[in-house]
Amino acid sequence: VGCDRSKNLVDICGEKNFQAFVCDALSVPIRSGSCDACISIAVIHHFSTAERRLAAIRELVRLLRPGGTALIYVWAMEQEYKNQKSKYLKEKNGGKDTVEEINTGMAQRPLSDQMPDSSSQDSACSDRLLHDSKDEDCDAKPVTDSKLPVHTNRTSFHSQDLLVPWHLKSGTKKKGESIDTVLFPAGSKESQELSPVFHRYYHVFCEGELEAACRSLDCVRVQKSYYDQGNWCVVLKKL
């Protein structure tokens, strides 16, 4: 069974006869300990604070039975790793590596202030994770004001916290049409003729950051931590 914040994506699953429902990844309406395995792909990097990202991992673990496993994928800051470019960079479609900035309602306050700490313990844990995850090889700029950088598609990242533009194709989606035919990354040929543009928030993870977050939970053991085509990935087991 699948779940997603987007009703439109869930509707597509329904059209394909898959079981899916709309929910919030921080509060999944499934009984604790009822899942043999959970998969979280490209979700946790959309949460704007370390507290929320940790809470999303904790919620994933809550669903698992003892001995159950979870697989987590998040977008990596390092799109070139061990002298190999990720598929994301290889598919670059021309254009210069430029960085813009945009004022957003979401970014009117520092990211760390956007959500009250759920507890002093979480806050302390979050501060430790942020400190531990700093990597000398990770050339990330902290967000210190009300502006978030806008990422240029198919280029390396210059900040861990950024907005990624998407162009919405004009017209309505036909039944059975793939979501990929409706949304195009900024800079693609199709997007040049289309509007409007939407900006999605991302926190791209540095090496070791996702693993450190998982290891901060007492009830899990990290079985595997690896890099896969521009993503940091962890397989964990619930104790």
Secondary structure as UniProt FT lines:
FT   STRAND          2..4
FT   HELIX           7..15
FT   TURN            16..17
FT   STRAND          20..22
FT   TURN            25..26
FT   TURN            32..33
FT   STRAND          35..41
FT   HELIX           44..46
FT   HELIX           50..63
FT   STRAND          64..76
FT   STRAND          80..81
FT   TURN            82..83
FT   STRAND          84..85
FT   HELIX           87..90
FT   STRAND          100..103
FT   HELIX           105..107
FT   HELIX           111..113
FT   HELIX           120..132
FT   TURN            136..137
FT   STRAND          147..150
FT   TURN            153..154
FT   STRAND          161..168
FT   TURN            175..176
FT   HELIX           179..181
FT   STRAND          183..185
FT   TURN            186..187
FT   HELIX           190..193
FT   STRAND          197..203
FT   TURN            207..208
FT   HELIX           209..215
FT   TURN            218..219
FT   STRAND          220..228
FT   TURN            229..230
FT   STRAND          231..238
//
